[in-house]
Amino acid sequence: MTASVPVDSTFRSRRALLAGAVGGLGAVMAAAIGRATPVLAGVDGDVALGGQNTATTETRITNSTNGMQVFTAQSTGAGTAVTAYSQSGLAIYAESQSKEGVVGYSNSGIGVRGHSYASGPATAGWSTGNSTGLLGYSSGSSGTLVAAKAKTGVYGYAAQDTTSTGVWGATLSGSGVRGDATSGLGVMGTSVGGSGVYGVNSSATIPAILGRSAANNTGVFGCSGSVPASPAKTGVFGYASQDSASVGVRGESPAGIGVYGKTTGTGFAGYFNGKTFMSQFVEIAEITAPAAPSGNRARLFVRDSGGKTQLCVRFPTGAVKVLATES
């Protein structure tokens, strides 16, 4: 006779099987909660915050909402918001259709900083639309940036007060600001109400402004009105041609010498090609009779003759004519 199986024992077996399955799932969930699940980073997972992430292809974030930032990094302490490294290429490359590619803010530090360990530039700005490559703007309050300049590599602007500086260059022994040009102007300064270029230093042996022509042209050229061709082999050239009151070169000193010319050779300390006007006297120091001049010239001088001063003239023949003797 076959023994019958109680119905409730069958139910108990099914309930035991279900309970075992639920218990196993609970154990798995508990284990997952108890230990950190590895975060997949790179091409096949999410970016892990607070950890190292590695990828072999580009990571791109696109925001299709107009006027919204694509990426924001913030440091609430003294840390750096974004740090980027590159072995040989660009550390940061950002592109925007109509707004800024990169904006850096800092309450007390540097907004954006570039550092290069090699021969490349620390920060490069390139305008492919013939605008300004790098724009530096100083303002006491936030607002609209000054308009960029066309075809300009670096443009600095500051207009708070008379102490404002658009571009400041400093060096210990080299050039604070240097401009190079192949055929145009190396450095150009313009001003509406002040000086276009102003040079000052504290050295007793170095000039505040130095102009040098390496190709034997004019070292310093001062022009008022129209601009003529600069003369060759000229240290300083001044030109003004507006009217009869124009002055090419003006020298003035309250008690010293307004214009000083000197030569140590056979040249002339001063040369006047045209009429010469003097509103006061001409004073001549006694010298030894000079050599005879070349043809069609005469040399006026004063000499000592027995303790008396003589005013003389010497002609190309070598003859000396005494014009007056001190009485």
C-alpha positions in Angstrom: 0.0 0.0 0.0 1.4 3.3 -1.0 1.9 6.0 1.7 0.1 9.3 1.0 2.0 12.6 1.1 0.4 15.3 3.2 -0.7 18.3 1.2 0.7 20.8 3.7 4.2 19.3 3.4 4.1 20.0 -0.4 3.3 23.6 0.3 6.0 23.8 2.9 8.6 22.6 0.4 7.6 25.3 -2.1 7.6 27.9 0.6 11.0 26.8 1.7 12.3 27.0 -1.9 10.9 30.5 -2.2 12.3 31.6 1.1 15.7 30.3 0.1 15.6 32.3 -3.1 14.5 35.5 -1.3 17.2 34.9 1.3 19.9 34.5 -1.4 18.8 37.7 -3.1 18.9 39.6 0.2 22.4 38.3 0.8 23.5 39.6 -2.6 21.9 43.0 -1.9 23.5 43.1 1.5 26.9 42.3 0.0 26.4 45.0 -2.6 25.6 47.5 0.0 28.4 46.4 2.3 31.2 46.9 -0.3 31.8 49.6 -3.0 30.8 48.6 -6.4 33.5 49.3 -9.0 32.6 52.4 -11.1 33.1 51.9 -14.8 35.1 54.9 -16.3 36.3 55.7 -19.8 34.7 54.5 -23.0 32.3 52.1 -21.4 31.0 53.8 -18.3 30.4 56.9 -16.2 33.0 59.3 -15.0 34.0 58.5 -11.4 34.0 61.5 -9.1 37.0 61.6 -6.7 38.8 58.9 -8.7 41.1 58.3 -11.7 39.4 58.0 -15.1 41.1 56.7 -18.2 39.9 56.9 -21.8 41.5 56.3 -25.2 39.1 58.5 -27.2 37.6 62.0 -26.9 35.2 62.7 -24.1 32.6 65.2 -25.3 29.8 67.0 -23.4 27.2 68.8 -25.5 24.5 71.2 -24.1 21.9 72.0 -26.7 20.1 74.6 -24.5 20.8 78.0 -25.8 22.7 80.3 -23.4 23.6 77.6 -20.9 27.1 76.6 -19.7 28.4 73.3 -20.9 30.7 72.6 -18.0 31.2 74.2 -14.6 33.9 73.5 -12.1 33.9 75.2 -8.7 36.3 75.1 -5.8 34.8 76.4 -2.5 38.2 76.7 -0.9 41.7 77.6 -2.0 42.0 74.8 -4.6 42.0 75.0 -8.4 38.8 74.6 -10.2 40.2 73.0 -13.4 43.7 71.6 -14.0 44.6 70.3 -17.4 47.9 68.7 -18.6 49.2 67.8 -22.0 52.5 66.2 -23.0 52.8 68.1 -26.3 49.4 69.4 -27.5 46.9 71.9 -26.1 46.0 71.3 -22.5 42.6 73.1 -22.9 40.7 73.6 -26.1 37.3 75.2 -25.9 35.0 76.4 -28.7 31.8 78.4 -28.6 29.6 79.6 -31.4 28.8 83.0 -29.9 30.0 83.3 -26.3 33.2 82.7 -24.4 35.0 79.4 -24.9 36.5 79.5 -21.5 35.6 81.8 -18.5 37.6 81.8 -15.3 36.5 83.5 -12.1 38.4 83.9 -8.8 37.6 86.0 -5.8 41.2 86.5 -4.7 43.4 84.4 -7.1 43.9 84.2 -10.8 41.0 83.7 -13.1 42.8 81.7 -15.8 46.5 80.7 -15.7 48.6 79.1 -18.3 51.9 77.3 -17.6 54.3 75.8 -20.1 57.3 73.7 -19.2 58.7 73.7 -22.8 59.4 76.2 -25.5 55.8 76.7 -26.3 53.6 79.6 -25.0 51.9 79.3 -21.7 48.7 80.8 -23.1 47.9 81.3 -26.8 45.0 83.3 -28.2 44.1 83.0 -31.8 41.4 84.8 -33.7 40.7 83.2 -37.0 38.1 85.9 -37.7 40.7 88.7 -37.9 39.7 90.1 -34.5 41.8 90.2 -31.2 43.8 87.2 -30.2 44.1 88.1 -26.5 41.9 90.8 -24.8 42.9 92.1 -21.4 40.2 94.3 -19.7 40.4 96.0 -16.4 37.3 97.4 -14.8 36.1 98.2 -11.3 32.7 96.6 -12.0 31.3 93.8 -14.1 29.6 94.7 -17.4 30.0 94.5 -21.1 33.6 94.0 -22.3 35.2 96.6 -24.4 34.9 96.0 -28.1 37.8 94.0 -29.5 40.1 95.5 -32.2 40.4 94.0 -35.6 43.6 92.3 -36.7 45.2 92.7 -33.3 47.3 90.1 -31.5 47.1 91.5 -28.0 44.7 94.3 -26.8 44.8 95.7 -23.3 42.2 98.2 -22.0 41.8 100.0 -18.7 40.0 103.3 -18.3 39.2 103.8 -14.6 41.4 106.9 -14.0 44.7 108.5 -14.8 46.6 105.7 -13.1 45.1 103.0 -15.4 47.4 100.9 -17.6 46.2 99.1 -20.7 49.3 96.9 -21.1 52.1 96.7 -18.5 55.4 95.0 -19.2 58.1 94.5 -16.6 61.6 93.0 -16.6 64.6 93.0 -14.3 67.2 93.6 -17.0 65.6 93.0 -20.4 62.9 94.8 -22.3 59.6 95.5 -20.5 57.7 95.8 -23.7 59.1 94.8 -27.1 57.5 95.2 -30.6 58.9 93.7 -33.8 57.7 94.5 -37.3 59.0 93.4 -40.7 57.9 96.6 -42.5 55.4 98.4 -40.3 55.8 100.0 -36.8 57.4 97.9 -34.1 55.6 99.9 -31.3 53.0 102.6 -31.9 51.5 104.8 -29.2 48.5 107.1 -29.7 46.7 109.4 -27.3 43.8 111.8 -27.6 44.7 114.0 -24.6 48.0 112.7 -23.3 51.4 111.6 -24.6 51.5 108.9 -27.3 54.8 107.4 -25.9 56.3 108.3 -22.6 59.6 106.9 -21.3 61.1 107.3 -17.8 63.8 105.5 -15.9 65.9 106.0 -12.8 69.3 105.4 -14.3 72.1 108.0 -14.4 73.8 106.4 -17.4 70.9 104.9 -19.5 68.6 107.1 -21.6 64.8 106.9 -20.8 64.1 106.6 -24.6 66.6 105.1 -27.0 66.2 105.1 -30.8 68.7 103.3 -33.0 68.7 102.7 -36.7 70.7 99.5 -37.5 70.6 100.3 -41.2 72.1 103.8 -41.0 68.9 105.8 -41.2 67.3 108.1 -38.6 67.5 107.0 -34.9 64.8 109.3 -33.6 62.3 111.1 -35.8 60.1 113.8 -34.5 57.5 115.2 -37.0 54.7 117.8 -36.7 52.2 117.8 -39.6 53.1 116.0 -42.8 55.7 113.2 -42.7 58.7 113.5 -45.0 61.3 110.8 -45.8 63.7 110.3 -42.9 67.4 111.2 -43.7 70.3 108.7 -43.6 72.9 108.6 -40.9 71.0 110.9 -38.6 70.7 110.5 -34.8 67.8 112.9 -34.3 65.6 114.5 -37.0 62.9 117.0 -36.3 60.5 118.3 -39.0 57.6 120.8 -39.1 56.3 122.5 -42.2 52.9 124.0 -41.3 53.8 127.7 -41.6 56.4 130.3 -40.7 56.0 129.6 -37.0 56.9 125.9 -37.3 59.9 124.7 -35.5 61.7 121.5 -36.5 63.8 121.1 -33.4 63.4 123.3 -30.3 65.8 123.2 -27.3 65.2 125.3 -24.2 66.9 125.7 -20.8 66.1 128.5 -18.3 69.8 128.8 -17.2 71.8 126.2 -19.1 72.2 125.4 -22.8 69.1 125.1 -25.0 70.9 123.2 -27.8 74.4 121.7 -27.5 76.4 120.5 -30.4 79.9 118.9 -30.1 82.5 117.4 -32.4 86.0 116.1 -31.5 87.2 115.7 -35.1 87.3 117.9 -38.2 83.5 118.2 -38.5 81.2 121.0 -37.3 79.5 121.1 -34.0 76.7 123.1 -35.7 75.7 123.4 -39.3 73.1 125.8 -40.6 72.0 125.5 -44.3 70.1 128.7 -44.6 69.7 132.1 -42.9 70.6 132.3 -39.3 68.8 134.7 -36.9 69.9 135.6 -33.3 67.9 137.7 -31.0 70.9 138.4 -28.8 74.7 138.6 -29.0 77.2 136.1 -30.3 80.0 135.2 -27.9 83.3 133.7 -29.1 86.1 132.3 -27.0 89.7 133.0 -27.8 91.5 130.3 -29.8 94.7 129.8 -31.7 94.3 130.9 -35.3 92.6 128.1 -37.2 93.8 126.7 -40.4 92.8 128.3 -43.6 89.3 127.3 -44.9 88.5 125.8 -48.3 87.8 128.0 -51.3 85.0 130.6 -51.1 84.8 130.5 -47.3 86.2 132.5 -44.3 86.7 131.8 -40.7 85.8 134.3 -38.0 87.5 133.9 -34.7 89.1 135.8 -31.7 92.6 135.4 -30.5 95.0 136.8 -27.9 97.5 139.3 -29.0 99.8 140.5 -26.3 97.2 140.3 -23.6 94.5 141.9 -25.8 91.7 140.1 -27.6 91.5 140.5 -31.3 88.5 139.8 -33.6 89.9 138.3 -36.8 89.0 136.6 -40.1 91.0 134.1 -42.0 90.7 133.6 -45.8 91.4 130.6 -48.0 94.8 132.1 -48.9 95.8 131.8 -45.2 95.8 135.6 -44.7 94.5 136.8 -41.4 92.6 140.2 -41.3 92.3 141.8 -37.9 88.9 143.4 -37.7 89.2 144.9 -34.2 91.6 144.9 -31.2 90.7 145.3 -27.6 91.5 148.8 -26.4 
